[in-house]
């Protein structure tokens, strides 16, 4: 009887998670309403299309981006991890309708995001209404919707999805209860982030190290926990080895222009206006977690003082400090920018603010309902949160997609395109904007100041070229030269990449080891550049994929046996 009740709960919870993931998708993308692809989205979708084509040809993707903005052969595909993005890419392998692929892809991301916070919430409380209120806060807060639909920052949004597992795994290891399960969750969380977004990986890794050092100093963590955390770290590296190798291979073998360093704060006034008007905008000055979550944060601060709960007070203090860090201007502090400017936007910390508020909400309301203190009022508040967050999210996304946001919140540009089946491939293969400069051959970091960073620009006078076509392992150009001569080609060249170069279907040699230096004919010709992954890249890719499959099977086996042992006990 107990077993039947348990399975019934699992089915009900699963259905609710599916419904919430579906709602979080269709309020923005449903095949009927207008949906824009932002400039960042076009950049990411280009590499996704290259990965799709590589998989269709049963090939490991090249280290070089051929389906890209700018058509300059950047190593963007190597320097931005994509393995976790397979959850979004997968439908493109079987379904031709682009809009349906987007709906399924976004639904899968939202389901993953909701399921991971559900696992964390279920560990912290037994009350279903609190668990699903937490899921809604995590799914429908404004910053998550900005990442998903306004910026289309696929790497960040997938790292956001895996973050709760890092907390859950760490809690289980720290409490020394079911530590093996903790190692599994922490490993999945960290490797999931590593396979999604390196900036988030850097922030989370630093936080895990600092928190662990803090516990050691306070003597609240023993040798066993440290070993388990280190084991999780080693396993995470193994499961994300392909992503890490791709990045390190490019930046260690070449002189690279790194992404710009900056600390752009959120403007308190604009953020408050955006929240009060239910505005969801790409403008980083107005980023926020939404009016309902902000009000909830204030309520939690008051409740933590009233209830005198130490953990709730600590989380409330952290949320206040985070909000201050997000809003305080720091861009003029050159030392700080040089050290932590890799995060670029202080608003990125809204991910962690949303997580702290969600956890604080679970702990505080669990305490209220566990003690029976105004539990009816607490349930009403949870109900209002769930209803209004979904409604407000739908209103904000509708205004954004139909360009109803007022200036300065209306950030649509000529580079943004409406998603349709007819225009998608044209805009992905040959986008309207010039290019993406991160990780081009150069020096320093991307900046308007030539003393800080510069791109290595080549190109012999009297020559020119235009894009012709792209594929999963090649890019083709119409090339012109005013004379038969030795010419440098203005395309990114990376050492350690296996290039094959053809002019008018004739293979030619590259006469330099740090740029494209070719003997070109006079007049018009067709230049074709191919690059297949090296043997090392292929071995590391398949090793990483096999490791992930084995770890997944091993984890499921452990969960099954562990749950069966508990039932028998």
C-alpha positions as CSV (number, residue, x, y, z in Angstrom):
1,X,0.0,0.0,0.0
2,X,2.8,2.4,0.9
3,X,4.6,1.4,-2.3
4,X,1.5,2.2,-4.4
5,X,1.1,5.5,-2.7
6,X,4.8,6.3,-3.4
7,X,4.4,5.5,-7.1
8,X,1.3,7.6,-7.2
9,X,3.2,10.6,-5.8
10,X,6.0,10.1,-8.3
11,X,3.4,10.1,-11.2
12,X,1.6,13.2,-9.9
13,X,4.9,15.1,-9.3
14,X,6.1,14.1,-12.8
15,X,2.9,15.3,-14.4
16,X,3.1,18.6,-12.5
17,X,6.8,19.1,-13.6
18,X,5.8,18.4,-17.2
19,X,2.9,20.9,-17.1
20,X,5.1,23.6,-15.6
21,X,7.9,23.1,-18.1
22,X,5.2,23.2,-20.9
23,X,3.8,26.4,-19.5
24,X,7.2,28.0,-19.3
25,X,7.7,27.2,-22.9
26,X,4.4,28.0,-24.5
27,X,4.1,31.5,-22.9
28,X,7.0,32.5,-25.1
29,X,7.0,30.0,-28.0
30,X,3.9,28.2,-29.2
31,X,4.0,28.3,-33.0
32,X,1.3,31.0,-33.1
33,X,2.7,34.1,-31.4
34,X,5.7,36.0,-32.7
35,X,9.1,34.9,-31.5
36,X,12.4,36.7,-32.1
37,X,15.9,35.2,-32.3
38,X,18.3,37.6,-30.7
39,X,21.8,38.3,-32.1
40,X,23.4,36.1,-29.4
41,X,20.9,33.4,-30.3
42,X,22.0,33.5,-34.0
43,X,25.6,33.1,-32.9
44,X,24.9,30.0,-30.8
45,X,22.4,28.5,-33.2
46,X,25.0,28.6,-36.0
47,X,27.3,26.3,-34.0
48,X,24.3,24.1,-33.1
49,X,23.5,23.7,-36.8
50,X,27.1,22.7,-37.5
51,X,26.9,20.1,-34.7
52,X,23.6,18.8,-36.2
53,X,25.2,18.4,-39.6
54,X,28.3,16.7,-38.1
55,X,26.1,14.2,-36.3
56,X,24.1,13.5,-39.4
57,X,27.4,12.7,-41.2
58,X,28.4,10.6,-38.2
59,X,31.4,12.8,-37.6
60,X,32.9,14.5,-34.6
61,X,32.4,18.3,-35.0
62,X,35.4,20.3,-36.3
63,X,37.4,22.5,-33.9
64,X,36.6,25.5,-36.2
65,X,33.2,27.2,-36.7
66,X,32.1,27.1,-40.3
67,X,28.4,27.9,-39.9
68,X,28.9,31.3,-38.2
69,X,28.4,35.0,-38.2
70,X,31.2,36.9,-39.9
71,X,32.5,33.9,-41.9
72,X,36.0,34.3,-40.5
73,X,36.6,30.7,-39.3
74,X,36.7,31.4,-35.6
75,X,37.3,28.7,-33.0
76,X,34.0,29.6,-31.3
77,X,32.7,26.0,-31.4
78,X,35.8,24.9,-29.4
79,X,35.8,27.7,-26.9
80,X,32.2,27.6,-26.0
81,X,31.2,24.2,-24.6
82,X,28.2,22.6,-26.2
83,X,27.8,19.0,-24.9
84,X,24.9,19.8,-22.6
85,X,23.2,21.7,-25.4
86,X,22.5,18.3,-27.1
87,X,19.3,18.4,-25.1
88,X,18.2,21.3,-27.3
89,X,19.9,20.2,-30.5
90,X,18.6,16.6,-30.5
91,X,15.2,17.3,-32.1
92,X,16.9,18.9,-35.2
93,X,18.2,15.4,-36.1
94,X,14.8,14.0,-36.7
95,X,12.3,16.9,-37.2
96,X,12.4,19.3,-40.2
97,X,10.0,21.8,-38.8
98,X,12.2,24.4,-37.1
99,X,9.5,25.9,-34.9
100,X,8.5,22.5,-33.5
101,X,12.2,21.7,-32.9
102,X,12.5,25.0,-30.9
103,X,9.4,24.2,-28.8
104,X,10.7,20.7,-28.0
105,X,14.2,21.9,-27.3
106,X,13.0,24.7,-24.9
107,X,10.6,22.3,-23.3
108,X,13.4,19.9,-22.5
109,X,15.6,22.7,-21.1
110,X,12.7,23.8,-18.9
111,X,11.9,20.3,-17.8
112,X,15.6,19.7,-16.8
113,X,15.6,23.1,-15.0
114,X,12.4,22.3,-13.1
115,X,13.4,18.7,-12.2
116,X,16.8,19.7,-10.8
117,X,15.3,22.4,-8.5
118,X,12.6,19.9,-7.6
119,X,15.3,17.4,-6.4
120,X,16.9,20.1,-4.2
121,X,13.5,21.3,-2.8
122,X,12.4,17.7,-2.0
123,X,15.5,17.3,0.1
124,X,14.8,20.5,2.1
125,X,11.0,20.0,2.7
126,X,8.2,17.4,2.6
127,X,5.5,19.9,1.8
128,X,4.4,19.7,-1.9
129,X,3.1,23.2,-2.1
130,X,6.5,24.6,-1.0
131,X,8.3,22.3,-3.4
132,X,6.3,23.4,-6.5
133,X,6.3,27.0,-5.4
134,X,10.1,26.8,-5.4
135,X,10.0,25.2,-8.9
136,X,7.9,28.1,-10.2
137,X,10.2,30.7,-8.6
138,X,13.2,29.0,-10.2
139,X,11.5,28.6,-13.6
140,X,9.5,31.7,-14.0
141,X,11.6,34.4,-12.4
142,X,12.4,37.2,-14.8
143,X,16.2,36.6,-15.0
144,X,15.7,33.0,-16.1
145,X,13.3,34.2,-18.8
146,X,15.8,36.8,-19.9
147,X,18.4,34.1,-20.3
148,X,16.0,31.8,-22.1
149,X,14.1,34.1,-24.5
150,X,15.5,37.6,-24.5
151,X,19.3,36.9,-24.7
152,X,19.0,33.3,-25.8
153,X,22.2,32.6,-23.8
154,X,22.0,28.8,-24.1
155,X,25.2,28.1,-22.2
156,X,24.2,30.2,-19.2
157,X,20.7,28.9,-19.1
158,X,21.9,25.3,-19.1
159,X,24.4,26.1,-16.4
160,X,21.5,27.7,-14.5
161,X,19.6,24.3,-14.9
162,X,22.5,22.3,-13.3
163,X,23.3,24.7,-10.5
164,X,20.7,23.2,-7.9
165,X,22.4,19.8,-8.2
166,X,25.7,21.3,-7.1
167,X,24.0,22.6,-3.9
168,X,22.1,19.3,-3.4
169,X,25.3,17.2,-3.8
170,X,27.3,19.5,-1.5
171,X,24.6,19.3,1.2
172,X,24.5,15.5,1.1
173,X,28.3,15.2,1.3
174,X,28.5,17.8,4.1
175,X,25.8,16.2,6.2
176,X,27.5,12.8,5.7
177,X,24.1,11.3,4.9
178,X,23.9,9.3,1.7
179,X,27.3,10.6,0.6
180,X,27.5,8.4,-2.5
181,X,24.3,10.1,-3.8
182,X,25.9,13.4,-2.9
183,X,29.0,12.6,-5.1
184,X,26.7,11.7,-8.0
185,X,24.7,14.9,-7.8
186,X,27.7,17.1,-7.3
187,X,29.5,15.5,-10.2
188,X,26.4,15.8,-12.5
189,X,26.0,19.5,-11.5
190,X,29.6,20.5,-11.9
191,X,30.2,18.5,-15.2
192,X,26.8,19.9,-16.5
193,X,28.0,23.4,-15.9
194,X,31.4,22.7,-17.3
195,X,29.7,21.4,-20.5
196,X,27.6,24.5,-20.7
197,X,29.3,27.7,-19.6
198,X,32.8,28.4,-18.5
199,X,32.1,31.7,-16.8
200,X,29.5,30.1,-14.5
201,X,31.9,27.2,-14.0
202,X,34.6,29.7,-12.8
203,X,32.2,31.4,-10.4
204,X,30.8,28.1,-9.0
205,X,34.3,26.5,-8.7
206,X,35.6,29.5,-6.7
207,X,32.5,29.5,-4.4
208,X,32.8,25.7,-3.8
209,X,36.5,26.1,-2.9
210,X,35.9,29.1,-0.6
211,X,33.0,27.5,1.2
212,X,35.0,24.3,1.7
213,X,38.0,26.2,3.1
214,X,35.6,28.1,5.4
215,X,34.2,24.8,6.7
216,X,37.7,23.5,7.2
217,X,38.7,26.5,9.2
218,X,35.6,26.2,11.3
219,X,36.3,22.5,11.7
220,X,32.9,21.6,10.4
221,X,34.1,19.3,7.7
222,X,36.3,16.2,8.0
223,X,38.7,14.3,5.8
224,X,36.0,12.0,4.4
225,X,34.0,14.9,3.1
226,X,37.1,16.5,1.5
227,X,37.9,13.3,-0.3
228,X,34.4,13.0,-1.6
229,X,34.4,16.6,-2.9
230,X,37.8,16.0,-4.6
231,X,36.4,12.7,-6.1
232,X,33.4,14.7,-7.5
233,X,35.9,17.2,-8.9
234,X,37.9,14.5,-10.6
235,X,34.8,12.8,-12.0
236,X,33.5,16.2,-13.2
237,X,36.7,16.7,-15.2
238,X,36.5,13.3,-16.8
239,X,32.8,13.9,-17.8
240,X,33.7,17.3,-19.3
241,X,37.1,16.5,-20.7
242,X,36.1,17.1,-24.3
243,X,34.8,20.6,-23.4
244,X,37.8,21.5,-21.3
245,X,40.3,20.1,-23.9
246,X,38.7,22.0,-26.8
247,X,39.1,25.3,-25.0
248,X,42.6,24.7,-23.7
249,X,43.9,23.2,-27.0
250,X,43.0,26.5,-28.7
251,X,44.1,29.1,-26.2
252,X,47.4,27.3,-25.2
253,X,48.4,26.6,-28.8
254,X,47.7,30.2,-30.1
255,X,47.8,33.8,-29.3
256,X,44.1,34.6,-28.8
257,X,42.0,37.7,-28.3
258,X,40.1,36.8,-25.1
259,X,36.6,38.1,-24.3
260,X,36.5,41.6,-22.9
261,X,36.8,42.1,-19.2
262,X,34.3,44.4,-17.5
263,X,32.0,44.8,-14.5
264,X,28.7,46.3,-15.8
265,X,26.3,46.8,-12.9
266,X,22.5,46.7,-12.9
267,X,20.9,50.1,-12.6
268,X,18.7,50.1,-9.5
269,X,16.2,52.6,-10.9
270,X,15.8,50.9,-14.3
271,X,15.6,47.5,-12.7
272,X,12.9,48.7,-10.3
273,X,11.0,50.3,-13.2
274,X,11.3,47.1,-15.2
275,X,10.0,45.0,-12.4
276,X,7.1,47.3,-11.6
277,X,6.0,47.3,-15.3
278,X,6.6,43.5,-15.8
279,X,9.2,44.3,-18.4
280,X,11.6,41.5,-19.6
281,X,14.5,43.1,-21.5
282,X,17.9,42.3,-22.9
283,X,19.2,45.7,-21.5
284,X,21.6,44.6,-18.8
285,X,21.0,47.8,-16.8
286,X,17.4,46.6,-16.2
287,X,18.0,42.9,-15.4
288,X,16.0,41.6,-12.4
289,X,14.4,38.6,-10.8
290,X,10.9,39.9,-11.1
291,X,8.5,41.8,-8.8
292,X,7.1,38.7,-7.1
293,X,10.5,37.3,-6.3
294,X,11.7,40.7,-5.0
295,X,8.7,41.0,-2.8
296,X,9.3,37.4,-1.6
297,X,12.9,38.3,-0.8
298,X,11.7,41.2,1.4
299,X,9.1,39.0,3.1
300,X,11.8,36.3,3.8
301,X,14.1,38.9,5.4
302,X,11.3,40.0,7.7
303,X,10.3,36.4,8.5
304,X,13.9,35.4,9.2
305,X,14.1,38.1,11.9
306,X,10.7,37.2,13.4
307,X,11.4,33.4,13.4
308,X,15.0,33.9,14.7
309,X,16.2,31.1,12.4
310,X,20.0,31.3,12.0
311,X,20.1,29.8,8.5
312,X,17.3,31.9,7.2
313,X,19.0,35.0,8.6
314,X,22.3,34.0,7.0
315,X,20.6,33.5,3.6
316,X,18.8,36.8,3.9
317,X,22.1,38.6,4.6
318,X,23.7,36.9,1.6
319,X,20.8,37.9,-0.6
320,X,21.1,41.6,0.5
321,X,24.9,41.5,-0.1
322,X,24.4,39.9,-3.5
323,X,21.9,42.6,-4.5
324,X,24.3,45.3,-3.5
325,X,27.2,43.7,-5.4
326,X,24.9,43.5,-8.5
327,X,23.9,47.1,-8.3
328,X,27.0,49.0,-7.1
329,X,29.1,50.5,-10.0
330,X,32.5,48.8,-10.0
331,X,33.6,49.4,-13.6
332,X,36.1,52.1,-12.6
333,X,37.9,49.8,-10.2
334,X,40.7,48.6,-12.6
335,X,42.2,46.2,-10.2
336,X,38.8,44.5,-9.6
337,X,38.1,44.4,-13.3
338,X,41.5,42.8,-14.0
339,X,40.8,40.1,-11.4
340,X,37.1,39.2,-11.8
341,X,36.1,41.1,-14.9
342,X,35.7,37.8,-16.7
343,X,32.1,37.8,-15.5
344,X,31.5,40.9,-17.6
345,X,28.0,41.6,-16.2
346,X,27.4,41.9,-12.4
347,X,23.8,41.0,-13.4
348,X,25.0,37.4,-14.0
349,X,25.0,37.1,-10.2
350,X,21.2,37.2,-10.4
351,X,21.4,33.5,-11.0
352,X,22.8,33.0,-7.6
353,X,20.5,35.6,-6.0
354,X,17.5,33.7,-7.5
355,X,18.9,30.4,-6.1
356,X,19.5,31.9,-2.6
357,X,16.0,33.3,-2.5
358,X,14.5,30.0,-3.6
359,X,16.4,28.0,-1.0
360,X,15.6,30.6,1.7
361,X,11.9,30.4,0.7
362,X,11.9,26.6,1.1
363,X,13.6,26.7,4.5
364,X,11.6,29.5,5.9
365,X,8.2,28.3,4.7
366,X,9.0,24.8,5.7
367,X,9.7,26.0,9.2
368,X,6.4,27.9,9.3
369,X,4.3,25.0,8.1
370,X,6.3,22.5,10.2
371,X,5.6,24.5,13.4
372,X,2.0,25.1,12.3
373,X,2.5,28.9,12.5
374,X,-0.1,30.5,10.2
375,X,0.2,27.6,7.9
376,X,-3.0,28.5,6.1
377,X,-1.7,32.0,5.3
378,X,1.6,30.4,4.2
379,X,-0.3,28.1,1.8
380,X,-2.2,31.1,0.4
381,X,1.0,33.0,-0.2
382,X,2.4,30.0,-2.0
383,X,-0.7,29.8,-4.2
384,X,-0.5,33.5,-5.0
385,X,3.2,33.1,-5.9
386,X,2.4,30.3,-8.3
387,X,-0.5,32.1,-10.0
388,X,0.9,35.6,-10.4
389,X,4.4,34.5,-11.4
390,X,3.0,32.6,-14.4
391,X,0.6,35.4,-15.3
392,X,3.2,38.1,-15.0
393,X,5.8,36.1,-17.0
394,X,3.3,35.6,-19.9
395,X,2.6,39.4,-19.9
396,X,6.2,40.4,-19.9
397,X,7.2,37.9,-22.6
398,X,4.3,39.0,-24.9
399,X,5.4,42.7,-24.6
400,X,9.0,41.8,-25.3
401,X,8.2,39.6,-28.4
402,X,5.8,42.2,-29.9
403,X,8.2,45.2,-29.3
404,X,5.9,46.8,-26.8
405,X,8.6,47.6,-24.3
406,X,9.3,51.3,-24.0
407,X,12.8,52.9,-24.5
408,X,15.3,52.1,-23.0
409,X,13.9,48.6,-22.5
410,X,13.2,47.9,-26.2
411,X,16.5,46.5,-27.3
412,X,15.5,44.9,-30.6
413,X,18.0,45.5,-33.4
414,X,18.3,44.8,-37.1
415,X,20.3,41.7,-36.2
416,X,17.3,40.1,-34.5
417,X,15.1,38.0,-36.7
418,X,11.6,36.5,-36.4
419,X,11.7,32.7,-36.1
420,X,10.0,31.1,-39.2
421,X,10.6,27.8,-41.0
422,X,11.4,29.7,-44.2
423,X,13.9,32.2,-42.9
424,X,15.7,30.2,-40.2
425,X,18.5,28.5,-42.2
426,X,19.2,31.6,-44.3
427,X,19.7,33.7,-41.2
428,X,21.8,31.0,-39.5
429,X,24.1,30.3,-42.5
430,X,24.5,33.9,-43.6
431,X,23.5,36.3,-40.7
432,X,23.2,40.0,-41.3
433,X,25.7,41.2,-38.7
434,X,29.4,41.2,-39.2
435,X,30.9,38.8,-36.8
436,X,31.9,37.5,-33.4
437,X,35.3,38.5,-32.2
438,X,35.9,36.5,-29.1
439,X,38.8,34.0,-29.5
440,X,40.0,35.3,-32.8
441,X,43.8,35.2,-33.3
442,X,45.1,38.4,-31.5
443,X,46.4,39.6,-28.2
444,X,45.1,40.8,-24.9
445,X,41.3,41.0,-24.4
446,X,38.6,42.4,-26.6
447,X,38.4,46.2,-26.1
448,X,37.9,49.4,-28.1
449,X,41.3,50.5,-26.7
450,X,44.1,49.1,-29.1
451,X,46.5,49.1,-26.1
452,X,44.4,46.5,-24.4
453,X,43.6,44.1,-27.2
454,X,43.7,43.7,-30.9
455,X,42.7,41.2,-33.6
456,X,45.5,40.1,-36.0
457,X,44.2,41.3,-39.3
458,X,45.6,39.9,-42.6
459,X,44.7,40.4,-46.2
460,X,46.9,41.4,-49.1
461,X,46.0,44.6,-51.0
462,X,44.4,43.9,-54.3
463,X,42.5,40.9,-53.1
464,X,38.9,40.3,-51.8
465,X,36.5,37.6,-51.0
466,X,32.8,37.0,-50.3
467,X,31.1,34.0,-48.6
468,X,29.7,31.4,-50.9
469,X,28.6,28.4,-48.8
470,X,29.2,26.5,-45.5
471,X,29.0,22.9,-44.3
472,X,29.8,20.9,-41.2
473,X,33.6,20.8,-42.0
474,X,34.2,23.5,-44.7
475,X,33.6,27.0,-45.8
476,X,33.7,28.2,-49.4
477,X,34.4,31.7,-50.7
478,X,34.4,33.6,-54.0
479,X,38.0,35.0,-54.1
480,X,39.4,37.7,-56.3
481,X,43.0,38.8,-56.9
482,X,44.3,41.5,-59.2
483,X,47.4,39.4,-60.0
484,X,48.9,36.0,-59.6
485,X,50.8,36.3,-56.3
486,X,51.6,35.2,-52.8
487,X,48.7,36.5,-50.6
488,X,47.7,36.4,-47.0
489,X,44.0,35.6,-46.5
490,X,42.0,37.5,-43.9
491,X,40.7,34.5,-42.1
492,X,41.4,33.2,-38.6
493,X,44.2,30.7,-38.5
494,X,44.9,28.4,-35.5
495,X,47.9,26.3,-34.9
496,X,47.0,22.7,-34.1
497,X,44.1,22.5,-36.6
498,X,44.2,20.2,-39.6
499,X,43.4,22.5,-42.5
500,X,42.9,21.5,-46.1
501,X,42.9,24.3,-48.6
502,X,41.6,24.2,-52.2
503,X,41.6,26.8,-54.9
504,X,39.4,25.9,-57.9
505,X,39.3,22.3,-56.6
506,X,43.1,22.1,-56.6
507,X,44.7,21.4,-53.2
508,X,47.2,24.1,-52.3
509,X,49.8,24.3,-49.5
510,X,49.7,26.9,-46.7
511,X,53.1,28.6,-46.7
512,X,53.0,29.9,-43.2
513,X,52.4,28.4,-39.7
514,X,50.7,31.4,-38.2
515,X,48.3,32.6,-40.9
516,X,46.9,31.6,-44.3
517,X,49.6,32.5,-46.9
518,X,48.7,31.1,-50.3
519,X,49.8,31.4,-53.9
520,X,46.6,32.7,-55.6
521,X,45.8,33.0,-59.3
522,X,44.8,36.2,-61.0
523,X,41.1,37.0,-61.4
524,X,38.1,35.2,-59.8
525,X,38.4,31.8,-58.2
526,X,36.8,29.6,-55.5
527,X,38.6,29.2,-52.2
528,X,37.6,26.2,-50.1
529,X,38.9,25.6,-46.6
530,X,38.2,22.4,-44.7
531,X,39.1,21.3,-41.2
532,X,38.4,17.9,-39.7
533,X,39.0,17.2,-36.0
534,X,42.4,15.7,-35.1
535,X,42.8,12.1,-33.9
536,X,43.3,13.4,-30.3
537,X,40.1,15.4,-30.4
538,X,38.2,12.4,-31.7
539,X,39.6,10.1,-29.0
540,X,38.8,12.6,-26.3
541,X,35.3,13.2,-27.6
542,X,34.4,9.5,-27.6
543,X,36.1,8.9,-24.3
544,X,34.0,11.7,-22.8
545,X,30.8,10.4,-24.3
546,X,31.5,6.9,-23.2
547,X,32.4,8.1,-19.7
548,X,29.1,10.0,-19.5
549,X,27.0,7.0,-20.6
550,X,28.8,4.7,-18.1
551,X,28.4,7.3,-15.3
552,X,24.7,7.7,-16.1
553,X,24.1,3.9,-16.1
554,X,26.1,3.5,-12.9
555,X,24.2,6.3,-11.2
556,X,20.8,4.8,-12.2
557,X,21.9,1.4,-11.0
558,X,23.0,2.8,-7.6
559,X,19.7,4.8,-7.2
560,X,17.7,1.7,-8.0
561,X,19.6,-0.6,-5.6
562,X,19.6,2.1,-2.9
563,X,15.8,2.7,-3.2
564,X,15.1,-1.1,-3.2
565,X,17.2,-1.5,0.0
566,X,15.3,1.2,1.7
567,X,11.9,-0.4,0.7
568,X,13.1,-3.8,2.0
569,X,14.3,-2.2,5.3
